[in-house]
Amino acid sequence: MLLKGKRALVTGSTSGIGLAVARALHAEGADVVLNGLGDADEIAKLRAEMDAYFGDANLLDPTAIEAMMGEIGPIDILVNNAGMQHVSPVEEFPTDKWDAIMALNLSAPFHTTRLAVPAMKEKGWGRIINTASAHSLTASPFKSAYNASKHGIAGFTKTVALELAQTGVTANCISPGYVWTPLIEGQIPDTMAARGLSRDEVINDVLLAKQPTKKFVQPDEIGALAVFLCREEAGNVTGANWSIDGGWTAE
């Protein structure tokens, strides 16, 4: 197991992409710390499945983040995955939604990173992986806060990579397109009804309109990429933004 003896914090890891990443790291021997929202019983099952610690910090609160990082102690791998989205024209965009999206998508990774880096530098080894988005490389209308935060996390990642370039600590982004998760699947019936479309039309002409492969990214594919970035062979891979978007940003 290539990550045996390594400790990994994955934020937003109680479902979707984060859960897939946590499972992939656990499968390679990492001691995983989970964090996220969800039903208490379901979280307990995930903890038992991976023999994992659960950090229940509200990532919108820097004080709570600092307390959680102190409780879990030094980590070797940090995956900043938690995020949120809101769709609205800019002139109508709720200011509280803007603030929350920036706090979770951009400020929370700053706080976890600044608190994790000293121990990583001391060990001479560390991996920081930020879940960005195809929207870190391109934009869509009505997603001003999300687009801004994801462009921001890409720039933040590059800066951290440069600062840590000679320390044995790497920092990279993973930028997915549309990922097949229960959240996406649950949107399909409502979209069918609202637009008068078939299931296939919603998938191909709405959700996958920008992905040339016409395939959803699978969470396990993102987990596998995260594992690669943690390998010793990826020690010289840093400051990169890894697209996994079915060709979306190639156009």
Buried (B, 14 or more C-beta within 10 A) or exposed (E): EEBEEBBBBBBBBBBBBBBBBBBBBBBBEBBBBBBBEEEEEEBEEBBEBBEBBBBEBBBBBBEBBBEBBEEBEBBBBBBBBBBBBBEBEEEEBEEEBBEBBBBBBBBBBBBBBEBBBEBBBEEEBBBBBBBBBBBBBBBEEEBBBBBBBBBBBBEBBBEBBEEBBEBBBBBBBBBBBBBBBEEBEEEBEEBBEEEEBEEEEBBBEBBBEBBEEEBBBBBBBBBBBBBBBBEEEBBEBBBBBBBBBBBBBEE
